[in-house]
Amino acid sequence: MKSSVNMKNDLAVIMALPSESKGLFEQAGITVHYSGIGKINAAFKAYEVIQKTGCKTILNLGTAGSSFFDAHALVEVTQFVQRDMDVSPLGFAVGETPMDADSPAEIGLEKYFPHLAQGVCGTGDSFETGTPKVACQLVDMEGYALAKVCQKLGVRLISVKYISDGANDTAHLDWEDNLLLGAQKLLKLYESI
């Protein structure tokens, strides 16, 4: 593991929304790049941040839903898959992008935080409230896009998600209620680097 000084000098933090940091990162003097919601916004922001900062690592922090992990847990993502890419009527596996040989359906990440639970995250441009069509233990709306851009540009991606909701019928209410606690836990994790 690199020293924390070198790691933080080469690192850019990306979160989807300011509500996920609750201003705590900014109060601590940490620059956060906000992508907005969804895969297109995330891909654009990742590319922009890499080009402008020359970072060697992107640290993606944020919230995710899960019916597998307990609420309020921090989970390090070890792999991203697309839960909304479905061209199965043409014979492709759910999650596979047709004719995209450069990028696999699953993008694996190096582990950085061995003390955290680890899981596969399904990314999609929808707020998941049921069972995804692909095998995954947590769901988000930006991670796969960040992983694909980082993979193509040779930048390391580390992703840690705070489980804010159960990806069920009350997910939208639970997400809102748990944002402050999530921001506090994610800030503490960042400070441990």
Summary of the structure (lengths in Angstrom):
residues: 193
radius of gyration: 15.7
end to end distance: 9.7
largest distance: 50.3
contacts: 634
relative contact order: 0.24
helix: 32%
strand: 25%
